[in-house]
Amino acid sequence: MTFTLAPETTLPADGLTGTLVGRVQRPGLGPSVAAIRDGGVFDVTAAFPTTADLFDLADPASAVAAIPGERIGDLAAILANSVETARDPARPYLLSPIDVQAVKAAGVTFAVSMVERVIEEQAKGDPARASAIRAEIGDIIGGELKGLKPGSPEAAALKKHLQQRGLWSQYLEVGIGPDAEVFTKAPVLSSVGTGADVGIHPISTWNNPEPEVVLVISSAGRIVGATLGNDVNLRDVEGRSALLLGKAKDNNASAALGPFVRLFDGSFGIGHVRRMKVQLKVTGEDGFVMDGRSDMAAISRDVEDLAKQAIGPHHQYPDGLVLYCGTLFAPIQDRDAPGQGFTHKVGDIVTIASDELGALTNRVRLSTECAPWTGGIRALMASLTARRA
């Protein structure tokens, strides 16, 4: 299945009103930090060699606005060439909008998805058992979690109550306990951008997209902007054992980010992040269509609390980090046989969108068939060194 990218379907609802930053692969030059403006896409790498250099400034939005940059081309042409199935490597195309930042994720941050993690655990990764378990425990746990603040005395009392009923789980521990689940989603520079293929490990038969808001955080711990993310997830693998989280989450092309980072400025701030509504659409070659939504107002832990649990005196990130905030969306819609729920098929087109951040679109393939990850830290440093020679 093919798809196209265009400004009208990729940009935020207010177009180019905000301060949008991305990265572009430029033939002969390599990865380039870019500002997306009314007049096109502009290379600002001479001023900010990496996005981390930009995001660490006191006012990144004002700083990038003050740099004219070198015009790379029209946004429409660069977007069109960013679709991996139709890409001409001799012309510019979009990359993931971040570079040397750590790629972290917070899990079990919404009550609905928390219940689904418990169901995965109880089902031992078997989707055929999930429907029955969902009917048995979903209403019990879900009803008692509504409106509960993680780490509160009320949460501690509920923990004791659920333990007595034999319903306690490691997922409930991080969902309503004092400590959030924060893990490494992907290695530095391995994330893919809009238009790229995203990867599902070939051993998985039960998996799903996770549409998420992703915080962009400086090395000082300040949230300076946001982007969209697909935290591709293998439900059967994690369901077998939480110790397989790395195998469930970190595979070739399994972390998508984009289309751009929207920096905080007069048009966009942390309040917008807290109120954001994220839409999901999956379209399959088999004619299957699934729509979903994740409302940030329903998150159990505030985004600033998540950021503080990820970076601070206990853990430093000298190049900054991005943090997937988790998702309300947990797909249970049957795709094939009744009771089997949803799982991806190769060729699915996944679009994650919000009014504030635009749309991130990717095609699903097996991770072994996605383009191999070759552009690591040494390659980036060599590229930047060559540009300055």
Buried (B, 14 or more C-beta within 10 A) or exposed (E): EEBEBEBEBBBBEEEBBBBBBBBBBBEEBBBBBBBBBEEBBBBBBEBBBBBBBBBBBEEBBEBBBEBEBBEBBEBBBBBBBBBBEBBEEEBBBBBBBBBBBBBBBBBBBBBBBBBBBBBBBBBEBBBEBBBEBBEEBBEEBBEBBEEBEBBEEEBEEBBEEBEEEEBBBBBBBBBBBEEBBBBBBBBBBBBBBBBBBBBBBEEBBBBBBBBBBBBBBBBEBBBBBBBBBBBBBBBBBBBBEBEBBEBBBBBBBBBBBBBBBBBBBEBBBBEBBBEBBBBBBBBBEEEBEBEBEBEBEEBBBBBBBBBBBBBEEEEEBEBBBBBBBBBBBBBBEEBEEEBBBBBBBBBBBBBBBBEBBBBBBBBBBBBEBBBEBEBEEEEBEEBBEEBEE
